[in-house]
Amino acid sequence: MNPDFQEKLLRFTLQTAREAGTILMSHYGNLQKIKQKSSAIDLVTAADVDSEKYIVNEIQSCYPAHDILTEETPVESQNSDFLWVIDPLDGTTNFVHQLPIFAVSIGLQYLGKTIVGVVFNPAVDKLFHASSGFGSFLNNKPIHSSSTITLSDSLLVTGFPYTHDNYWNHGFTLFKDIYSKTRGVRRLGAAALDFCFTAMGRFDGYWEFGLQPWDICAGALILQEAGGKVTDWDGSEFPFSGDRILATNGEIHRELEAVLSRKKT
């Protein structure tokens, strides 16, 4: 990848994320209608739809030959080497309840490798970004994952799936097991920000299952470029599907992996 072109793609992504964030804030506290998707807690709003429409239109205007994978609306494939992976509003339930923990997440892959990741929380004007090989930043200042070396000294973050099935019960069992080994576990409800907060050292690690590509694409790159590590629960390469994600500062990775790998899903 030509570095100048990669920088151009990053600038485009940053600007697009900021504008999408402005769209979200125009709806914040002013929603007229909320729809349910897979369950009563899996929500979609006009903010999700309008943000996504803007991002897709910008990509198609500037890079019409690129493929797009996004949460709300399928986009016809162009069979491109480039794939934009978009979550127009990560943390919709938080957004609906006016809890300012939500974000626009835009990742770009080239030949299956993520090369640009941007996560923007417009409620507090926090813009995270990373470009492969060039580090991670928060509002243009470099960020790095924590130096915590033991699980017992760690603060972690996790999430739970929407569907109340056997995996749901498993998730709470796992939560209790890991909670007892750490300083605490938080549940914020926005996967992209969970990655970013781990990247900046606010958390030492993050695990979840049942995610989607748009939940993880940008955030995983931001954490990796900040010095962290992202894998499957068993230490293998993390799945693009988001099925099982373990993301840490790298120092506590093996210890947390040992706990997760004993828990079969």
C-alpha positions as CSV (number, residue, x, y, z in Angstrom):
1,M,0.0,0.0,0.0
2,N,1.4,3.4,-1.0
3,P,1.8,5.4,2.2
4,D,0.5,8.6,0.5
5,F,-2.7,6.8,-0.6
6,Q,-3.1,5.3,2.8
7,E,-2.8,8.8,4.4
8,K,-5.4,10.0,1.9
9,L,-7.7,7.2,2.9
10,L,-7.2,8.0,6.6
11,R,-8.0,11.7,6.1
12,F,-11.2,10.8,4.2
13,T,-12.2,8.4,7.0
14,L,-11.6,10.9,9.8
15,Q,-13.7,13.5,8.0
16,T,-16.4,11.1,7.2
17,A,-16.6,9.8,10.8
18,R,-16.8,13.4,12.1
19,E,-19.6,14.3,9.8
20,A,-21.5,11.1,10.7
21,G,-21.0,12.1,14.3
22,T,-22.6,15.4,13.7
23,I,-25.6,13.6,12.2
24,L,-25.9,11.4,15.3
25,M,-25.8,14.5,17.6
26,S,-28.6,16.1,15.6
27,H,-30.8,13.1,16.7
28,Y,-29.4,12.9,20.3
29,G,-32.2,13.5,22.8
30,N,-34.6,14.1,19.9
31,L,-35.6,10.6,18.7
32,Q,-39.2,10.3,17.4
33,K,-39.2,6.5,16.7
34,I,-37.3,3.5,17.8
35,K,-37.5,0.1,16.1
36,Q,-36.6,-3.4,17.4
37,K,-34.5,-5.8,15.3
38,S,-33.7,-9.3,16.7
39,S,-35.1,-8.5,20.2
40,A,-36.6,-5.9,22.4
41,I,-33.0,-4.7,23.3
42,D,-31.6,-4.9,19.8
43,L,-32.6,-1.4,18.5
44,V,-32.3,0.7,15.4
45,T,-33.1,4.4,15.1
46,A,-33.2,7.2,12.5
47,A,-29.8,8.1,13.8
48,D,-28.4,4.7,12.8
49,V,-30.0,4.9,9.4
50,D,-29.1,8.5,8.6
51,S,-25.5,8.1,9.7
52,E,-25.1,4.9,7.6
53,K,-26.6,6.6,4.6
54,Y,-24.2,9.5,4.8
55,I,-21.1,7.2,5.2
56,V,-22.1,4.9,2.4
57,N,-22.9,7.8,0.0
58,E,-19.5,9.4,0.8
59,I,-17.7,6.2,0.1
60,Q,-19.6,5.5,-3.1
61,S,-19.0,9.1,-4.3
62,C,-15.2,9.0,-3.6
63,Y,-14.4,5.3,-4.0
64,P,-17.2,3.8,-6.1
65,A,-15.3,0.6,-6.9
66,H,-14.8,-0.3,-3.2
67,D,-16.9,-2.8,-1.3
68,I,-18.9,-1.9,1.7
69,L,-20.0,-4.0,4.7
70,T,-22.4,-2.2,7.0
71,E,-24.8,-3.0,9.8
72,E,-28.2,-1.8,8.7
73,T,-28.4,-2.1,4.9
74,P,-26.7,-4.6,2.5
75,V,-24.6,-3.0,-0.3
76,E,-24.0,-4.8,-3.6
77,S,-20.5,-6.2,-3.9
78,Q,-18.0,-4.7,-6.4
79,N,-15.5,-7.6,-5.9
80,S,-12.9,-5.0,-4.8
81,D,-9.7,-5.5,-2.9
82,F,-10.9,-2.8,-0.6
83,L,-13.6,-3.3,2.0
84,W,-15.1,-0.6,4.2
85,V,-16.6,-2.0,7.4
86,I,-19.1,0.4,9.1
87,D,-21.0,0.6,12.3
88,P,-22.9,3.9,11.9
89,L,-23.9,3.9,15.6
90,D,-22.2,1.5,18.0
91,G,-24.1,1.7,21.3
92,T,-27.6,2.4,20.1
93,T,-29.2,1.5,23.4
94,N,-26.9,3.9,25.2
95,F,-27.8,6.6,22.5
96,V,-31.5,6.0,23.0
97,H,-31.2,6.5,26.8
98,Q,-28.9,9.6,26.3
99,L,-26.0,7.8,27.9
100,P,-23.0,9.4,26.0
101,I,-21.1,6.1,25.4
102,F,-21.6,5.5,21.7
103,A,-19.6,5.9,18.5
104,V,-19.3,5.9,14.8
105,S,-16.9,3.1,13.7
106,I,-15.3,2.9,10.3
107,G,-12.6,0.4,9.3
108,L,-11.0,-0.1,5.9
109,Q,-9.5,-3.4,4.8
110,Y,-7.2,-4.0,1.9
111,L,-6.8,-7.6,0.7
112,G,-8.3,-8.8,4.0
113,K,-6.0,-6.7,6.3
114,T,-7.3,-3.7,8.2
115,I,-5.3,-0.6,7.2
116,V,-7.3,2.2,8.6
117,G,-9.6,2.4,11.7
118,V,-11.5,5.4,13.1
119,V,-13.8,5.4,16.1
120,F,-15.5,8.7,17.0
121,N,-17.6,9.5,20.1
122,P,-19.2,12.8,19.1
123,A,-20.9,13.3,22.5
124,V,-17.5,14.0,24.1
125,D,-15.6,14.9,20.9
126,K,-13.2,12.0,21.2
127,L,-11.7,10.8,17.9
128,F,-9.6,7.6,17.9
129,H,-7.7,6.6,14.8
130,A,-5.0,4.3,13.6
131,S,-3.3,3.6,10.3
132,S,-1.5,0.3,9.9
133,G,2.2,0.8,10.8
134,F,1.8,4.3,12.1
135,G,0.4,4.0,15.7
136,S,-2.8,4.9,17.4
137,F,-4.1,8.3,18.4
138,L,-6.8,10.1,20.4
139,N,-7.5,13.6,19.1
140,N,-4.2,13.4,17.3
141,K,-2.2,12.5,20.5
142,P,-0.4,9.1,20.6
143,I,-2.0,6.5,22.9
144,H,-0.6,3.2,24.2
145,S,-2.0,0.2,26.0
146,S,-1.4,-0.2,29.7
147,S,1.6,-1.9,31.3
148,T,-0.3,-4.0,33.9
149,I,1.2,-7.5,34.0
150,T,-1.2,-9.5,36.1
151,L,-4.9,-10.3,35.9
152,S,-5.3,-9.6,39.6
153,D,-4.2,-5.9,39.0
154,S,-6.4,-5.5,36.0
155,L,-9.6,-3.7,35.2
156,L,-11.5,-5.4,32.3
157,V,-14.5,-4.7,30.2
158,T,-16.9,-7.1,28.4
159,G,-20.3,-7.3,26.8
160,F,-23.2,-9.7,26.5
161,P,-25.2,-10.9,23.5
162,Y,-28.8,-9.9,22.7
163,T,-30.2,-13.4,22.5
164,H,-31.1,-15.1,25.8
165,D,-29.9,-18.6,25.1
166,N,-27.3,-21.0,26.5
167,Y,-24.6,-18.6,25.4
168,W,-26.3,-15.9,27.5
169,N,-26.1,-18.1,30.6
170,H,-22.5,-19.0,29.8
171,G,-21.6,-15.3,29.5
172,F,-22.7,-14.6,33.0
173,T,-20.9,-17.6,34.4
174,L,-17.7,-16.5,32.7
175,F,-18.3,-12.9,34.0
176,K,-18.4,-14.1,37.6
177,D,-15.3,-16.3,37.1
178,I,-13.2,-13.5,35.6
179,Y,-14.6,-10.9,38.0
180,S,-13.3,-12.8,40.9
181,K,-9.7,-12.8,39.5
182,T,-9.5,-9.0,38.7
183,R,-10.0,-5.6,40.2
184,G,-13.3,-5.5,38.4
185,V,-15.2,-5.8,35.1
186,R,-17.2,-3.1,33.4
187,R,-20.0,-3.4,30.8
188,L,-20.3,-0.2,28.7
189,G,-22.4,-1.4,25.8
190,A,-20.2,-0.2,22.9
191,A,-17.7,-2.6,21.6
192,A,-15.7,-0.2,19.4
193,L,-15.1,2.0,22.5
194,D,-14.2,-1.0,24.6
195,F,-11.3,-1.6,22.2
196,C,-10.3,2.1,22.2
197,F,-10.4,2.4,26.0
198,T,-8.2,-0.7,26.2
199,A,-5.9,0.9,23.6
200,M,-5.5,4.1,25.7
201,G,-4.9,2.1,28.9
202,R,-8.2,2.8,30.6
203,F,-8.9,-0.9,30.6
204,D,-6.3,-3.7,30.6
205,G,-8.3,-6.2,28.6
206,Y,-11.6,-6.9,26.9
207,W,-13.4,-10.1,25.9
208,E,-16.7,-10.8,24.3
209,F,-18.5,-13.3,22.0
210,G,-21.2,-13.0,19.4
211,L,-20.0,-9.8,17.9
212,Q,-20.0,-8.8,14.2
213,P,-17.3,-7.5,11.8
214,W,-18.4,-3.9,12.1
215,D,-18.1,-4.1,15.9
216,I,-14.4,-5.1,15.8
217,C,-12.8,-4.0,12.6
218,A,-11.7,-0.4,13.4
219,G,-11.3,-0.9,17.2
220,A,-9.0,-4.0,16.8
221,L,-6.6,-2.1,14.6
222,I,-6.5,0.9,17.1
223,L,-5.7,-1.5,19.9
224,Q,-3.0,-3.4,18.0
225,E,-1.4,-0.2,16.8
226,A,-1.4,1.0,20.4
227,G,0.7,-2.0,21.4
228,G,-2.1,-4.3,22.4
229,K,-3.0,-7.8,21.2
230,V,-6.2,-9.2,19.7
231,T,-6.9,-12.9,19.2
232,D,-9.5,-15.6,19.5
233,W,-10.1,-16.9,23.0
234,D,-7.7,-19.8,22.3
235,G,-4.9,-17.5,21.2
236,S,-5.4,-18.1,17.5
237,E,-6.0,-15.4,15.0
238,F,-9.1,-13.5,15.9
239,P,-12.1,-14.2,13.6
240,F,-13.3,-11.3,11.4
241,S,-16.8,-12.6,12.2
242,G,-16.4,-11.4,15.8
243,D,-17.4,-14.7,17.1
244,R,-14.9,-14.8,20.0
245,I,-12.7,-11.8,20.8
246,L,-9.9,-11.5,23.3
247,A,-8.2,-8.0,23.3
248,T,-5.7,-7.0,25.9
249,N,-2.6,-4.8,26.6
250,G,-0.6,-8.0,25.6
251,E,0.8,-8.4,29.1
252,I,-2.2,-10.2,30.6
253,H,-3.1,-11.9,27.4
254,R,-1.9,-15.4,28.3
255,E,-3.4,-15.3,31.7
256,L,-6.8,-14.3,30.5
257,E,-6.6,-16.7,27.6
258,A,-6.0,-19.5,30.0
259,V,-9.3,-18.7,31.8
260,L,-11.3,-18.3,28.6
261,S,-9.9,-21.4,26.9
262,R,-11.2,-23.5,29.7
263,K,-14.7,-22.2,29.0
264,K,-16.2,-23.9,25.9
265,T,-18.8,-22.2,23.7
